[in-house]
Amino acid sequence: MKTSALFGALVLSISIFAQAPSVSSAKIAMDRGDLPEAKKYIDEATEIIQAQPAAEQNPKLMPKYYAYRGQVYYKLYKDEALTQSSYLDEAAKSFSDCIDYESASKKKRYTNDANEYLKAIIVDYTNIGNDSYPGDLKGSRFAYEQAVVLNKTQGVVDSNSLSNIGLISMQLRDFQRANEVYTYLVQNGYKGIYWTVIDNSDSIRKPINYSDLELLLKLERVSNPERSESQLDYYYSQLLVCYDSLQMNEAYDSLLTEARTMFPSNNDLLNLELMSFFQAKNYDGALSRLIEAMELFPDNPIYPLNYGLISYNHKDDAESARTYFLKTLEIDPNTVDALYMLGNLIVDEAIVFSDEVAKLHYSQKTKIEKLEKQAEAKLKEALPFFEQAYNLNPEDELTIQALKQIYYKLEMEDEFRAINK
């Protein structure tokens, strides 16, 4: 039994320290610039360690192993001839494991260096995210996700990367992930503000960490700093789109009310509220918001156009509709829908005269002729609106049908044949 116990202790001792030569050899090879050899040795150490129960691992050697493994793989990633994208992931994991392992120890021999490496890796992941977008949406999102996770180990909330993750998730129609991101940003009031500067080495504007700004300005390495606007209102808008896509109706209504109160002049939020009124067929509410919108955004033709459409289709108020369709054309004379609707309003007036003719006895020729001339005059008044709408959008079937009817009633045979081809 004693021999057996001694033999077991000897095997345990060899198991614990067998990884040490591989780790040291990896460091020696790395220092002399032989990265393939360094990788071979550090991978050998990995195989030994992974085969060991945690209790048999050397607690003094493990932080060194993680630190050297991170360095080997990071140098491999940075080597243009040897680089592979997976090497950056391996380096990030190794440095993170090093920090975690030493967190329970009084001595943190490798933690500071590991943190410095992680800061560089965060920049690499951010650059990958930027460079991969929009060609590789999933790859770009993965890189930003890694940047967020690693920044968290540094005590930093990377709201800009989170914002990018939210946007890409929306584009991938992954509304659940987008919902998680924008909920976090909104609930914590993150504004997504960032700084950019002119890099004096190449005169290109680039983003910069605010903590580095003052020093780099003093060193004259950068110039012309600019601060972005808050994006909190944008986060609200995106979260509302998520709620709508996920059919979270009660949460949507509550958040929309909150967002409109916080950002009463935000165009996107105003449009979302208008859409909710339209969907609920709350046309009085929609009209009140459209008046507000026209005051806030007087150069946007969509608001008077919609006011006119509601007045015409749902309020039976032709005069109000005419006023707002004309207002639309004052802003943008080429608004096809306003042109068509004005023509349609005038045709309605022609129909009134035609209906009056239908009520008269054929013997009342004088009245009939007068009403028919009035109807014809209205058709001629409507014609330029339809023709302009047709010139702007010759594929619109409603406009084509309206023109056919007018050409026919006005006996404009050439025009009728031309459009009836």
C-alpha positions as CSV (number, residue, x, y, z in Angstrom):
1,M,0.0,0.0,0.0
2,K,2.8,2.4,0.8
3,T,4.4,1.7,-2.5
4,S,1.2,2.3,-4.3
5,A,0.6,5.5,-2.4
6,L,4.1,6.7,-3.2
7,F,3.7,5.8,-6.9
8,G,0.3,7.7,-7.0
9,A,2.0,10.8,-5.5
10,L,4.8,10.6,-8.0
11,V,2.3,10.4,-10.9
12,L,0.4,13.3,-9.4
13,S,3.5,15.4,-9.1
14,I,4.6,14.7,-12.7
15,S,1.0,15.5,-13.9
16,I,1.1,18.8,-12.1
17,F,4.4,20.0,-13.5
18,A,4.4,18.3,-16.9
19,Q,2.9,21.4,-18.4
20,A,5.7,23.7,-17.2
21,P,8.3,22.9,-19.8
22,S,5.7,23.5,-22.6
23,V,4.7,26.9,-21.2
24,S,8.3,28.0,-20.8
25,S,9.3,26.7,-24.2
26,A,6.3,28.6,-25.7
27,K,7.6,31.8,-24.0
28,I,11.2,31.3,-25.3
29,A,10.0,30.6,-28.8
30,M,7.7,33.7,-28.7
31,D,10.5,35.9,-27.5
32,R,12.8,34.9,-30.4
33,G,9.9,35.5,-32.9
34,D,9.2,31.9,-33.8
35,L,5.4,32.1,-33.4
36,P,4.6,28.7,-35.1
37,E,6.9,27.0,-32.6
38,A,5.5,29.0,-29.7
39,K,2.0,27.9,-30.8
40,K,3.1,24.3,-30.9
41,Y,4.4,24.4,-27.3
42,I,1.4,26.4,-25.9
43,D,-1.0,24.0,-27.5
44,E,0.8,21.1,-26.0
45,A,0.4,22.7,-22.6
46,T,-3.3,23.2,-23.3
47,E,-3.7,19.5,-24.1
48,I,-2.0,18.5,-20.8
49,I,-4.1,21.0,-18.8
50,Q,-7.4,20.0,-20.4
51,A,-6.7,16.4,-19.5
52,Q,-6.2,17.2,-15.8
53,P,-8.9,17.6,-13.2
54,A,-8.9,21.1,-11.8
55,A,-7.6,19.9,-8.5
56,E,-4.4,18.6,-10.1
57,Q,-3.6,21.9,-11.9
58,N,-0.7,23.9,-10.7
59,P,-2.2,27.1,-9.2
60,K,1.1,29.0,-9.6
61,L,1.6,28.0,-13.2
62,M,-2.0,28.5,-14.5
63,P,-2.0,32.4,-14.6
64,K,1.4,32.2,-16.5
65,Y,-0.1,29.7,-18.9
66,Y,-3.1,31.8,-19.6
67,A,-1.0,35.0,-20.0
68,Y,1.5,33.3,-22.4
69,R,-1.2,31.6,-24.4
70,G,-3.0,35.0,-24.8
71,Q,0.3,36.6,-25.9
72,V,1.1,33.8,-28.4
73,Y,-2.3,33.9,-30.0
74,Y,-2.5,37.7,-30.1
75,K,0.9,37.9,-31.8
76,L,-0.3,35.3,-34.3
77,Y,-3.4,37.3,-35.0
78,K,-1.4,40.4,-35.6
79,D,1.1,38.6,-37.9
80,E,-0.1,39.3,-41.5
81,A,1.4,36.0,-42.7
82,L,0.0,33.8,-40.0
83,T,-3.2,35.6,-38.9
84,Q,-6.6,33.8,-38.5
85,S,-9.7,35.4,-37.1
86,S,-10.1,32.6,-34.5
87,Y,-6.7,33.6,-33.0
88,L,-8.2,36.9,-31.7
89,D,-11.0,34.9,-30.0
90,E,-8.4,32.6,-28.4
91,A,-6.3,35.5,-27.2
92,A,-9.3,37.3,-25.7
93,K,-10.4,34.1,-23.8
94,S,-7.0,33.4,-22.5
95,F,-6.4,36.9,-21.1
96,S,-9.9,36.9,-19.6
97,D,-9.2,33.5,-18.0
98,C,-5.9,34.9,-16.6
99,I,-7.7,37.8,-14.9
100,D,-10.4,35.5,-13.6
101,Y,-7.9,33.0,-12.2
102,E,-5.9,35.7,-10.4
103,S,-9.0,37.5,-9.1
104,A,-9.0,35.1,-6.1
105,S,-5.3,35.5,-5.5
106,K,-3.5,38.1,-3.5
107,K,-0.8,38.2,-6.1
108,K,-1.9,39.5,-9.4
109,R,1.3,39.1,-11.4
110,Y,-0.2,39.0,-14.9
111,T,-3.5,40.8,-14.5
112,N,-2.3,44.3,-15.4
113,D,-0.6,43.1,-18.6
114,A,-3.7,41.0,-19.5
115,N,-5.9,44.1,-19.0
116,E,-3.7,46.1,-21.4
117,Y,-3.9,43.4,-24.0
118,L,-7.7,43.2,-23.6
119,K,-7.9,47.0,-24.3
120,A,-6.1,46.5,-27.5
121,I,-8.3,43.5,-28.4
122,I,-11.4,45.6,-27.8
123,V,-10.2,48.0,-30.4
124,D,-9.5,45.1,-32.8
125,Y,-13.0,43.8,-32.3
126,T,-14.5,47.2,-32.8
127,N,-12.6,47.7,-36.0
128,I,-13.7,44.3,-37.2
129,G,-17.3,45.3,-36.5
130,N,-16.9,48.5,-38.4
131,D,-15.1,46.9,-41.4
132,S,-17.5,43.9,-41.7
133,Y,-20.5,46.2,-41.9
134,P,-22.7,46.0,-43.9
135,G,-21.2,43.1,-46.0
136,D,-21.2,40.6,-43.2
137,L,-23.9,41.5,-40.7
138,K,-23.5,38.4,-38.5
139,G,-19.7,38.7,-38.4
140,S,-20.0,42.4,-37.6
141,R,-22.5,41.8,-34.8
142,F,-20.3,39.0,-33.3
143,A,-17.3,41.4,-33.2
144,Y,-19.4,44.1,-31.5
145,E,-20.7,41.6,-29.0
146,Q,-17.2,40.6,-28.1
147,A,-16.2,44.2,-27.6
148,V,-19.2,44.7,-25.3
149,V,-18.3,41.6,-23.2
150,L,-14.6,42.6,-22.9
151,N,-15.4,46.2,-22.1
152,K,-17.6,44.9,-19.3
153,T,-14.5,43.2,-17.8
154,Q,-12.9,46.7,-17.8
155,G,-15.9,48.2,-16.0
156,V,-17.0,50.0,-19.1
157,V,-20.5,49.9,-20.7
158,D,-19.8,50.1,-24.5
159,S,-23.1,51.8,-25.4
160,N,-21.9,52.6,-29.0
161,S,-21.2,48.9,-29.7
162,L,-24.5,48.0,-28.1
163,S,-26.3,50.5,-30.4
164,N,-24.6,48.9,-33.4
165,I,-25.7,45.4,-32.2
166,G,-29.2,46.7,-31.9
167,L,-29.2,48.2,-35.4
168,I,-27.7,45.0,-37.0
169,S,-30.2,42.8,-35.1
170,M,-33.0,44.9,-36.6
171,Q,-31.5,44.4,-40.1
172,L,-31.2,40.7,-39.4
173,R,-34.9,40.8,-38.2
174,D,-33.7,39.4,-34.8
175,F,-36.1,41.6,-32.9
176,Q,-35.7,39.7,-29.7
177,R,-32.0,40.6,-29.5
178,A,-32.7,44.1,-30.6
179,N,-35.3,44.4,-27.9
180,E,-32.9,43.3,-25.3
181,V,-30.3,45.8,-26.4
182,Y,-32.6,48.8,-26.8
183,T,-34.4,48.0,-23.5
184,Y,-31.1,48.1,-21.7
185,L,-30.1,51.4,-23.4
186,V,-33.4,53.1,-22.7
187,Q,-33.8,51.9,-19.1
188,N,-30.3,53.1,-18.2
189,G,-30.7,56.4,-20.1
190,Y,-27.6,55.9,-22.3
191,K,-27.3,58.7,-24.9
192,G,-24.8,57.1,-27.2
193,I,-22.7,60.3,-27.3
194,Y,-19.3,59.9,-28.9
195,W,-16.4,62.2,-29.9
196,T,-14.6,62.4,-33.2
197,V,-11.4,64.3,-34.1
198,I,-9.2,65.0,-37.1
199,D,-6.2,62.7,-37.0
200,N,-3.4,65.1,-37.9
201,S,-1.3,62.3,-39.4
202,D,-3.7,61.7,-42.3
203,S,-6.4,64.5,-41.9
204,I,-9.2,62.0,-41.6
205,R,-12.0,62.4,-39.0
206,K,-12.1,59.4,-36.6
207,P,-13.8,58.4,-33.4
208,I,-11.8,58.8,-30.2
209,N,-12.2,57.8,-26.5
210,Y,-13.1,60.9,-24.5
211,S,-10.6,59.9,-21.8
212,D,-7.8,60.2,-24.4
213,L,-9.0,63.5,-26.0
214,E,-7.3,66.0,-23.7
215,L,-3.8,64.4,-23.9
216,L,-3.9,63.9,-27.7
217,L,-5.0,67.5,-28.2
218,K,-2.1,68.7,-26.1
219,L,0.3,66.5,-28.1
220,E,-1.2,68.0,-31.3
221,R,-1.8,64.5,-32.6
222,V,-5.5,65.3,-33.2
223,S,-7.6,68.5,-33.7
224,N,-11.1,69.8,-34.2
225,P,-13.0,67.6,-31.7
226,E,-16.7,67.2,-32.3
227,R,-19.3,65.8,-29.9
228,S,-22.3,63.9,-31.3
229,E,-25.9,64.5,-30.4
230,S,-27.7,62.3,-28.0
231,Q,-29.2,59.2,-29.5
232,L,-31.6,58.4,-26.7
233,D,-34.7,59.4,-28.8
234,Y,-33.4,57.1,-31.6
235,Y,-33.2,54.2,-29.1
236,Y,-36.8,54.8,-28.1
237,S,-37.9,54.7,-31.7
238,Q,-36.0,51.5,-32.3
239,L,-37.4,49.9,-29.2
240,L,-40.9,50.8,-30.3
241,V,-40.3,49.1,-33.6
242,C,-39.2,46.0,-31.7
243,Y,-42.4,46.1,-29.5
244,D,-44.5,46.4,-32.7
245,S,-42.7,43.5,-34.4
246,L,-43.0,41.3,-31.3
247,Q,-46.7,42.3,-30.9
248,M,-46.1,43.8,-27.4
249,N,-49.1,46.1,-27.7
250,E,-49.5,47.3,-24.2
251,A,-45.8,47.9,-23.7
252,Y,-45.8,49.8,-27.1
253,D,-48.6,52.2,-26.1
254,S,-47.0,52.9,-22.7
255,L,-43.5,53.5,-24.2
256,L,-44.8,55.6,-27.0
257,T,-46.6,57.9,-24.5
258,E,-43.4,58.2,-22.5
259,A,-41.2,58.8,-25.5
260,R,-43.5,61.5,-27.0
261,T,-43.5,63.3,-23.6
262,M,-39.7,63.2,-23.4
263,F,-39.1,64.1,-27.1
264,P,-42.1,66.1,-28.3
265,S,-40.2,67.4,-31.4
266,N,-38.8,64.1,-32.6
267,N,-40.1,63.4,-36.1
268,D,-39.8,59.6,-35.9
269,L,-41.7,59.4,-32.7
270,L,-44.4,61.7,-34.0
271,N,-44.7,59.5,-37.1
272,L,-45.0,56.4,-34.9
273,E,-47.8,58.0,-32.9
274,L,-49.6,59.0,-36.1
275,M,-49.4,55.4,-37.3
276,S,-50.9,54.2,-34.1
277,F,-53.8,56.6,-34.5
278,F,-54.3,55.5,-38.1
279,Q,-54.3,51.8,-37.1
280,A,-56.8,52.4,-34.4
281,K,-58.9,54.5,-36.8
282,N,-58.7,57.4,-34.3
283,Y,-58.9,60.1,-36.9
284,D,-59.6,63.0,-34.5
285,G,-56.4,62.1,-32.7
286,A,-54.5,61.8,-36.0
287,L,-55.8,65.2,-37.1
288,S,-54.6,66.9,-33.9
289,R,-51.2,65.4,-34.2
290,L,-51.0,66.4,-37.9
291,I,-51.6,70.0,-36.9
292,E,-48.8,69.7,-34.4
293,A,-46.6,68.1,-37.1
294,M,-47.3,70.9,-39.6
295,E,-46.2,73.4,-37.0
296,L,-43.0,71.5,-36.2
297,F,-42.1,70.5,-39.8
298,P,-43.7,73.1,-42.1
299,D,-41.6,72.0,-45.1
300,N,-42.8,68.3,-45.0
301,P,-45.6,67.7,-47.5
302,I,-46.6,64.4,-46.0
303,Y,-48.5,66.0,-43.1
304,P,-50.9,68.3,-45.0
305,L,-51.4,65.5,-47.5
306,N,-52.5,63.1,-44.8
307,Y,-54.7,65.8,-43.2
308,G,-56.4,66.2,-46.6
309,L,-56.8,62.5,-47.1
310,I,-58.5,62.1,-43.6
311,S,-60.7,65.1,-44.3
312,Y,-61.8,63.7,-47.6
313,N,-62.1,60.0,-46.8
314,H,-63.2,60.0,-43.2
315,K,-64.6,63.4,-42.4
316,D,-66.6,64.2,-45.5
317,D,-65.0,67.6,-45.5
318,A,-64.2,68.5,-49.1
319,E,-63.2,72.1,-48.4
320,S,-60.7,71.2,-45.7
321,A,-59.3,68.5,-48.0
322,R,-58.9,71.0,-50.9
323,T,-57.1,73.4,-48.6
324,Y,-54.6,70.9,-47.4
325,F,-54.0,69.3,-50.8
326,L,-53.2,72.8,-52.2
327,K,-51.0,73.4,-49.2
328,T,-49.2,70.1,-50.0
329,L,-48.5,71.3,-53.5
330,E,-47.2,74.7,-52.2
331,I,-44.5,72.7,-50.4
332,D,-43.9,70.2,-53.2
333,P,-45.7,70.7,-56.6
334,N,-44.8,67.2,-57.7
335,T,-46.7,65.3,-54.9
336,V,-48.6,62.9,-57.1
337,D,-51.2,61.9,-54.5
338,A,-52.2,65.5,-53.9
339,L,-52.5,66.1,-57.6
340,Y,-54.7,63.1,-58.1
341,M,-56.9,64.0,-55.1
342,L,-57.4,67.6,-56.2
343,G,-58.5,66.3,-59.6
344,N,-60.8,63.8,-57.9
345,L,-62.3,66.5,-55.7
346,I,-63.1,68.6,-58.8
347,V,-64.6,65.5,-60.6
348,D,-66.8,65.1,-57.6
349,E,-68.2,68.6,-58.2
350,A,-68.8,67.7,-61.8
351,I,-70.7,64.6,-60.7
352,V,-73.0,66.8,-58.6
353,F,-74.0,68.7,-61.8
354,S,-74.4,65.5,-63.7
355,D,-76.7,64.1,-60.9
356,E,-78.8,67.2,-61.1
357,V,-79.2,66.7,-64.9
358,A,-80.4,63.1,-64.2
359,K,-83.2,64.5,-62.0
360,L,-84.6,66.8,-64.7
361,H,-87.2,66.1,-67.3
362,Y,-85.8,66.0,-70.8
363,S,-88.0,69.0,-71.7
364,Q,-86.0,71.3,-69.3
365,K,-83.4,71.8,-72.0
366,T,-82.1,75.2,-70.8
367,K,-81.4,73.9,-67.2
368,I,-79.9,70.7,-68.6
369,E,-77.6,72.6,-71.0
370,K,-76.4,74.9,-68.2
371,L,-75.7,72.0,-65.8
372,E,-73.9,70.0,-68.5
373,K,-71.7,73.0,-69.3
374,Q,-70.9,73.4,-65.6
375,A,-70.0,69.7,-65.4
376,E,-67.8,70.0,-68.5
377,A,-66.1,73.1,-67.0
378,K,-65.3,71.1,-63.9
379,L,-63.9,68.2,-65.9
380,K,-61.6,70.7,-67.8
381,E,-60.6,72.2,-64.4
382,A,-59.7,68.7,-63.1
383,L,-57.8,67.6,-66.2
384,P,-54.5,69.4,-65.6
385,F,-54.1,67.8,-62.2
386,F,-54.6,64.3,-63.5
387,E,-52.3,65.0,-66.5
388,Q,-49.5,66.3,-64.2
389,A,-49.9,63.3,-62.0
390,Y,-49.7,61.0,-65.0
391,N,-46.6,62.7,-66.2
392,L,-44.9,62.1,-62.8
393,N,-46.2,58.5,-62.5
394,P,-47.4,57.1,-65.8
395,E,-47.9,53.6,-64.2
396,D,-50.6,54.6,-61.7
397,E,-53.8,52.8,-62.7
398,L,-56.1,55.1,-60.9
399,T,-54.8,58.2,-62.7
400,I,-55.0,56.4,-66.0
401,Q,-58.6,55.4,-65.4
402,A,-59.5,59.0,-64.4
403,L,-57.9,60.4,-67.6
404,K,-59.7,57.9,-69.8
405,Q,-63.1,58.9,-68.4
406,I,-62.4,62.6,-68.8
407,Y,-61.0,62.3,-72.3
408,Y,-64.1,60.2,-73.2
409,K,-66.5,62.7,-71.7
410,L,-64.8,65.7,-73.3
411,E,-64.6,63.9,-76.6
412,M,-60.8,64.2,-76.7
413,E,-60.4,61.2,-79.1
414,D,-56.7,61.5,-79.8
415,E,-55.8,61.7,-76.2
416,F,-58.2,58.8,-75.3
417,R,-56.6,56.6,-78.0
418,A,-53.1,57.4,-76.8
419,I,-53.7,56.6,-73.2
420,N,-55.9,53.5,-74.0
421,K,-53.1,51.6,-75.7
